[in-house]
Amino acid sequence: MASLVRSLLHIGSGNEHNPLTMSDEHILEEIYSTHVHSDTKFDAQSLFNVAGNIRTRSTHVVENILQGHHGALEHLDIINPHAGFTSPLCTLKQINSEMSCKAPGEEIAYKTTLSILNKLSNYSWVAKGVLTLSAFALEYGEFWFLSQYQSSEPLAKSLGTIKRVPQLTKPQALKKHRSAILELNNLIKAVWQVIDIIIELERLNSHHDIKEVPALAPALEQFPVDVYWVIITVVAIVTQFECLTTDSDKRQDLSQFGQKINIIISKLRKHVSQITIQIDEAEYNKLLKKLFQTPTEIMEVFKVLIFWKNIPKAPIIFDGSSKTLVHIEVLKKKDVFLFISTLDISQEDISILIPIYEHMKKTGSQHKIVWVPIVEEWNDRLKKKFDSLKSKMPWYVLHHFAPIKGIKYIKEELHFKQKPLVVVLSPHGKILHQNAFHMIQVWGVKGFPFSKSKEESMTQELMWVDSLLVDIDIKIKWKEEKSVIIYGGKDKEWIQQFTKYAGALANDAAIKQAKTSIDLFCLESQQPNVVNNFWKKVESLFVTKMHEKTNTVTQQVEKLLSYKNETGWAIVTKGSIVTAVGHGTTVLKTVAEFDKWKDVFINKGFEFAFREHHHKVASTFHLCSHLEIPNVAGKIPDFIECPDCHRTMEVFISYKCCHNGDKVNGEH
């Protein structure tokens, strides 16, 4: 209301409003006060079609007259309105009444535009533009229609006289005003283009979600200002046309209006172009999702994911075993492991898949590995790097130096984040596992064929610690009757203390008398690469389990990962089944206080007694757990429950730069 009062004060005070110098923000502030949101139903498309028929024929008549031709118009197409369409004639006459007989000038055009907008307050912005153009078409079309029948039809001659048709259509008048009439005609076509594009944008908006097509939002936001410029330009056109029919020396300068309308058309076309691209992308992503969910042929899925419509005829699959290019048909009816990565993969990443490839080759499996390199823009340096990596791979490699069509799908749906991932596909193109790379890291060949169902069955096993020690040369023999304590940490002094007390515990007379066997294994006694490999496996195991409903194994793995950079930690097992995972502070106190829980041990056994006393000790400490999760390929959950107190953990972002020789890897 305040804005409306301000607008009325401006209009009545004589303050100048030059629309050619007003900012879009200022225009919006003024015109929003004239707009009332309502559910008024109006067939804007039918009215626009009818008015468009009038505009097309009228401007064609003008061009013929200016060129000295009087050709027939029958070849021009007519778009019929929807059945039952009724013209809003009274509203059109009211708009014409506002526009007619106004003196030239931007200030008057501005006031007239606000008056029209106030009259059309209950209509949508698109409808306001359509109604104004239609009101103008009513007058403009009638004028040039009458001009065609001046010499042959008495009624047309009389009506034309009242409408001042002869004053503008006589040869001397046409010659005098030729350039002005042509400018008018071109500007009329331009304002029509604006509304035509806006209607198309509104149609696209009704058929597509802004979340999928975000470019729609800025286009829709611009509608009010664009429609304002259409209306004020039409007002200026009407004034100019009336000046020409009276042969008045006072004229409206339309060049700046024309420049503004052309700028709007350019912006709208750019919006349409961006929106069209995003719509194509959204439709493509829907197609991909459908292909991955419904039975089809793996080869067809591969084609759509990589190329879509531009499938090369030449062979584009490099066979690492024969070192030759082969046709894509080699994937037909095969189970496929899509190994997706950037060119910044390490030899270690490649080596993880070598045993899998050798296993498939040895067993004659129908599974095939295909490396799909993700490169945004190829150049000679990257091609050289690609050739070097390709030479190290015995499996299939995509040999195609163009952007992958499905890159957005790979990033958003498969959660590719620079780190390698392995997508497992059935011969029918169905995704059996979105990313089995972590599963391969943890279990190796034991996890073959790396389906989600296989992973779920393996991660439910309580013997998860065994998978972390596969590549570590230790002399632990997992026996059901034997207990094992695996420990490590960042503090050498803590390790010394724990080794001392744990050793004393293992050799205690009560332990020996009960014939309980306890083996100790210190991870930190291994080489650094072995330790790093251990924690990579822990991270990978956590990634495979973090989306599961919380259970004992999930909590144990989460606890262990949270202790990665702590002073110390320990895992206690019965055979290869983990019975407890503890922080260095609590496990050291537990083993050091064996005398306090010795009686429980004698009566109920080592694992029960250790777990019970450790729980008592842990309850007296308020440790702050934290997890450092690398930016892995895969979806990270928004919230993770603390493995100790079960509260939702706070989320922090850290940046780590690791230097290894001349190679620098940034992890975020």
N, C-alpha and C positions, 0 to 999 in steps of 0.2 A: 504493500500500500504506500509506503514511504517513497519507493522508487516511482510509483505512478504519479504521486503528487509532485515529485521533483520534475518528472517529465512534463506534466501539465504546466508547471511554473515556467519551465524553459520555453515551452511553446508560446505561452502568453506573454512572456517578458521581452521578446524580440531578440534574445541572445542568439547569436549565430551558431548553427550546427552544420558545419561543413562535413558531410559524410565522407568526403574524399580524404579527410585528414584524421578521422576518428579511428581509434584502435578497435580491434575485434572485441576486446574486453569492455570498452566503453559502449560499443553497440549492443553487446549482450546485456549489459546492465540496463540499458534503455528499453530494449524490446521484450525482455522477460516479464516486465510489468504488464505487458499487453496479452500475455499468454495464460490461459486457464486450462489446466489438465482436465480432460473430460473423456467420456467414452462415446462421443458422438460418432455414429457410423456414417461413412460417406464414401461413395464409389469414385474415388479420385482417379483411378486408372481409366474408367470408361470416359469420364469427362475429359481427361488428358488426351485420350485417343481421338475423341470428336474434335476437340480444339486443335489437335495436331493435324487432322485432315484439313481444317480451315487454314491453319498456318502454312502448311505445305503448298496448298493451291494458291493462296494469296501471294506468298513470296515468289512463286513461280510466275504468276501473272505480272508482278512487278518487274521481274527479270526480263520477261518477254517484251513488255512495253518499252523498257529502257533500251533493249536491243533492236527495237522496231519490228518485232515479230508478234504475231497473234496466233500462235500455235495452239492446238487442242491440248486439253489436260487429261484426256481420258486414260492415258497410260499410267497416271499416278495412282498408287495404291490407296485404298480406303480401309481403315481399320474400324470395324463396327463395334459399338458399345455392347455391354452385356445385356441380355434380355431383361426387360423391366426397368431399364435405366430411365430416370426422370431428371431433366435438366434443372439445376438450382437457379432458375432464371432471375428470381427476385434478388438473390444475393449477388448475381453477376451485374444486375442493373445498379445495385447500390455501390458496388466497387467502381463501376464506370462513372457514376455520379461523383464519387470522390476524386477520380482522376481527371475528369473533363474540365476544360476551360480554366486551367491554372497558368499563371505567368511563369516564364522560365526562371530557373535558379535552384541551387542545391538546397537552400534553406526551406523553400516551399515544397520541394520534392520530399525532403525529410519529414516535414509536418504531415504531408499527404500520406506518406508511407505509414507513419504511426497511426493515423486515422483508420487506414485500411486494416492494419493489424488489430486494432481495437474492435473493429467490426467482425473480424474473423477469429476472435479470441478463443472460441470453443473448438476450433479445428486444429488438427495436427499441423506441424510445420510444413510437411509436404503438401497437405491439402490447401494451405494458405497460398503457396506458390502456384498450384494448379488452378485454383479459383481466379487468381489475379491474371494469369496468362489467358485463361478462358474468357474472362471479361474483356480483355484487350482484343482477343481473336474475334469476338462478336462484332466489335466495331471495325476493326481492320479488315476482316473478311468481307463485311457488308460493303465497305467503301470500294474495294477492288472488284467485287462481284458486280456492283452497279456500273463500274467503269467499262465492263465488257459489253454492256447492252445499251449504252447511251444513244447510239445512232439507230437502233432497231426497235426499241421497246419504250413507248411513251411513259409507262409507269416508272421504268428504271430511270428515264430522263428526268422526270419530276422529282423522284426521290433523290437522285444524284445531285440535282440543283440544290436541294435543301442541305445535302451532306457536303456540298462544295467540291464535288468530284471534278467538274470541268476546270476549276481554278488550278488543279494540280496536273491534270492529264492532257491539257492542251500542249501541242508541240513546243511552243516557246517556254511554257512553264516547266515541262520535263527537261528541256535543255538547260534551263537556268538552275534547276534544283537536282539535277541528275546525281551528283556526288553525294548530296545530303540524303536523297532517297535510298541510294545504294548503301550508305552507311547505316541508315535505319534498318533496312532489310537484313543486313548481315548481323546487326546487333540483336534483332528479333530471333534469328536462328540460334545465336549464341545463348541467349537466356533460356531458350527451349532446351538446348543441350544440357544446361545445368540441371533443370528439373528432371529431364529424362534420365540423367545419370543418378540423381538422388533417388528417384523411384526405383531404379535398378538396385541401388545400395540397400534401400528399404526391403526390397524383395529378398535379397541375399541374407539380410539380417533375420527375416522371418523363417528362413530355411536352415540357418546354421547357428551353432552355439558360439558366443563370443570367446569362450574359453578355448575353443578349437581354432577360431579365426579372430585373434586379438586385434588385427588391423581394422576390424569393423568399428571398434570403440572410438578412435579418433575421428573417423569419417562421420559417425552419427553425431558426435559432439559438435561438429561444424555445421550441421543442418540449419540451425536458427540463423546464423550469420549469412550463410549462403542464400537462404530464402529471402532474407532481408535485402540482400544486394539484387536479387532478381526483381523484387517488387519495386524498389526505388528506381531501378533501371527502366522498368516498364513505365513507371510514372513519368520519367524523363522522356521516354520515347513518345508517349501520348502527347506531352506538351510540345515536343519538337514537331510532331506530325501536324498538330493544330497550327503551329506557326507557319508550316509550309503551305497548308491549304488556305491561309489568309494572306500569304505572301508577306508576312511580317518580317521586319528587319531584326527583331529580337529573336535570338536563337539560343538554344541550350547547347553547351559544348558537351558532346557525347563521348569524346575520345577517351577521357579518363574512366568513364563508366565502362566503355568497351575493354580497356586495359584490365580493369578490376575483374570483369566477367571472364576474360580469357585466363587470368591467373587462377580463378576459382575452377575453371574447367580443367586446367592443367593439374591442379591439386587433386581434384576428384578422380581424374583418370589415373593418377598415381595411386590413389587409395584403391581403386578398382583393380589395378594391376597387382598390388600387394595382397589384396583380399583373394583374388583369383588364385594366386600362387599358394596361399595358405589353405584355401578350400581344396585345391588339388592335393596338397600335402595331407590334409585331414582325411580326404576320401581314400588316399593311398594307404594311410595308416589303418583305416577301417578294413580295407581290403587285406592288408597283411595280417591283422588280427584274425580275420575270418579264415584266411588260408591256414594259419597256425592252429586253429581250433577245429576245423572241419577236415575230414579225410580228403587228401588230394595226392599229388605225386611230388616227392621230395624235390625233383628237378625243377618243377614248376614254381615251388616255393622259393627255391634258390634264385631262379631267374627274376622273380618279382622283387625279392629282397635286395638283390645286387643291381639289377638293370631296369626293371619294370618294362617300359615300352621300347627301350633302345637296346635290344639284345643283339650283340655282335654275332655275325655268322662264323667268324674265324674261331679256332680253338683258343680258349682263354683259361684253361686249367693246366698248370705246370705239374707234371708227375715227377716228384722228387726222386723216385727210385730209378726211373728210366731217363731222367733229365730231358724229357721231351714235352712239347705242348700237346694236350689231348682235348677232345671235345667234351663239352659239359655233360654229354650223354653218359659218361662214366659214373655219374652219381645216381643214375636211374635205378630205382628199387633198392637203394642202399640205406643203411643206417648211417647218419652223418654226424660227426663231431665238428661243429664250426668253431675253430680256434681263432678268436677275434682279438686283435691287439693293435697297438700303434707300432711304429718301427723302432720304438725305444724298449724293445724286449731284451732281456738278458739271455745269455747262454743257459743260465739256470732254468729260466722259464721254458726254454726249448727242451732242455734235458728231462724235465718232468714228464713230457709226453713220449719220450723215446721208448721207455719200457712198455707203454701202452701200445705204441705202434708195433713193436716187436712181438708183443703178445698176440695182437690181431693177425699179424702176418703168419706167425707160427701155428695158430689154431685155424687159419683159413676163414676168419670171421668176415662177414659182409659189412662190417663197420669201416668207415673211411674217415680220415681226418682231413679237413680242408682249412688251411690258414687263410683268413680274410684280413689283410692289412688295412687299417683305418688311416687314411691320409686325406687331409682336407684339400690340399693342392700339391700336385706332383711337380717336381723339377728334376734336373739331371742329378743333383746331389742325392736326393731321396731315392731315385731309381737305382743309383749305385749302391746305396745302403740296403735297399730291398734285395738286390741281386746277391749281396753278401749273406744276408739272412736266409734267403731262399736256398742257397747252396748247402745250408746246414740242416735242412729239413728233408727227410725221406718221404714225407707224405705229399698230398696234393696242396697246391698253392694257387690262389686266385691271381692270375697274371693279367691285370686290367688297370691301366693307368688313367683312370677317370674317377671322379667322386662316386661313392656308393649311394645309390638312391635311398636305401633304407637307413641312412646314418642317424636320422632323428629317432626312428623306431628303436634302433640299437641303443641309443643313448637314454631314451626316456622309458621304454618298455622293458628293455633287457638290462638297464641301469649300468651301461658301460661308462667307466670313469678312468680311462687311461690304462688301468691294470688289465692284464689278459683275462679273458673269460672263455669258457667252453660251453657252447650251447649244444645239447644233445637232441637230435631230431630223428624221428622214426621214418621208415620208408614212405609213409603217407604224409610227411611234413609236419607231424604233430610234435610240439615241444615236450620232451620227456624230462628235461632238466634245463632251467634257464641259465645256470652257471655251475658246471661240475668241476671247475678248475680247483676249487678249494677241496672238494672231495678227493680229487686225484692227488693233491698235495698230501692229504692226510693218509689215505689208504692205498694209493698206488693201484697196482693191478688187482688187488683184493676187492676193489670197489666196482670193477667192470661188471656190467656195461654203463655204470654211472647214471642210472635213472633216479628220479626223485624217490620212487618207492624203495629202491635198493639203499639209498642214503638213509631214509627213515628207519629201515630195519637195522642198519648198522649203527646209527647214532643212538638207538634205544638200548644197545648193549652196554652193560656196566663196565665192560673191559676196555673202555676207551683209552686208557693210558698206554696200552700196548701199542696202539697205532702211532703214538708220539715217539716211541723208542725203536721203531723198525730199523732205521739207518744208524743207530748208535751201537757201537761195539761194547756191549756190557755182558757180564756173566750171570745175569739174573735168569734163573730158571723158574718160570711161573708154575708154582705148585699150589694146590688148594690149601694145604696145611701151612704154607710158608707166608710170613708177613714181610713186606718190603717197605722201606721208607726212602723215598726219592726226595732230594732236597737241593737247594741252591739259593743264590741271592747275590746282591751287589756288594755286600759288606764282608770282606775277608775275615774280620774279627768275629762276626756273627757265625760264619761258616765253621770257624775253628771251635767256637763255643758249642755249637750244635753237634758237631762231630764228636766232641768230648762227651757231652751228656748222652747223646744217642748211643754212642759206643758203650758207655757204662750201662745204659739200659739194656742193650742187646746181650751184654755179658753178665747181667745181674744173676745172682744165684737162684732167685725165684723164677726167673725166666728159664734158666737152664733146667731147673727142677721140674717145671711144668712142660718140659720138652717143646717149648715154643721157639721156633727158628725165626730170627729177624735179620734180614739183609739190609745193608745201607748202601745207597748209591748217591754220590755227590755229582750233580750235573756239571758243576763248575770245574771239575777235574778233566773234563773233555776239552778238545780244541775249540776255539772261538766259533769256527764255522759250524761245528756240531751244535753248539749252544744256540746260535742264530737259527739253525734249521729247526731245532726243537720248538722255539717260540713262534716261528712261522707256521708250524703245524698246529700249535695251540690257537693262533689267530684264525687259521683256516677252519679248524674244528669249531671255533666259536661262531664264525660266519655261517657255517652249515646249520647251526642250532639256534641262532638268535631269534628266529621268527617262530620257533616252536613254543608251545605252551610250556611254562616253566615246570621242570621236573628235577629230580635229584642230579642227574648227569649234567643237565644244562647249568644248574647252579654251581656244580663242581668246576666245570670248564670256565665259567665266568669268573669264579673266585681266583682260579689259577692265573688267568690272563690279567686280572687286576693286580696280582702280586709281581708281575713281570719286572718292574723297576724298584721293587721294595728291597729292604735290607736282607730279608730272607723269607723262605717259604718251604713248605714240605707237603708231600703227598704220602698218605699211608694206605697200603693195600692189603687185602687178604687174597693171596694168589694174585691174579691180575685184575681183581675187582676193587675199585677205589672205595675206601670206607671213610676217608676224611681228607680234606684239603685245608691247610691252615696258613695263616700269616706268621712271619718269622717271630714276632713278639709272643704270640700265644703258643705256638708249637714248642718254642725253646723253653718256656715256663712249664709246659706240660711234661716234657721229657725230664726236665730238671727236678720235678716234684713227684717222681715215680713212687716214692715212699708213701705219698698221700693217697694214691689209688691202687697200691699193690694188692690190698685185700680184695678189691673189686676185680682186679685182674685174675687172682687165684680162683675166684668163684665164677666169673662170667667170661673170662677170656680176654686176650690182649685188645682186639679191635673194639669190642664194646667198652672196655674200661678206658682206653685211650680216647675214644670219641666222647664219652660222657664227661671225663675230666676236662678235656679240651673245650667242650661246650661251656662248662662252668667258668673256666679261665677267660674265654672269649667274652662272656657276658659281663665281665668286670672292666673290659676295655671298650672304648668308643673309637674304633678305628675308622678313618675316612677312606672308603674305597673309591678307586677311580680306574677307568678303562681307557687305554689308548688304542683306538681302532684305526688302522690304516685306511686310506681312501680307496677301499677295495672296489672291484667291479661287483655290483650288487646293491640292493636297496638296504640302507641302514635304517633301523627302526627309530622313530622319533623319540621314544622313551625306553629306558632300560631300568629294570628293577635292581636295586642293590642286592647282591648275593648274601650280605650279612644281616642288614636290618630290614630288607624288603621294601624300603621306601623308593620312590622314583628318583633316580639319580639326576643331578643337574648336568646340563650339556655345555661343554666348552669346546672351542675350536683352537687347535694348535697348529703351527707351521714348523716343519722340520726340514732342514737342508742337510743331506748326507753327502760327504765327499769321499769318493773312492778313486784315488789316482786322479786322472784328468777328467773323469766322468762325474757330472753333477746331476743328481736326481732330486727334484723338489717334490716333497710329499705334503699334501694339504689335508 
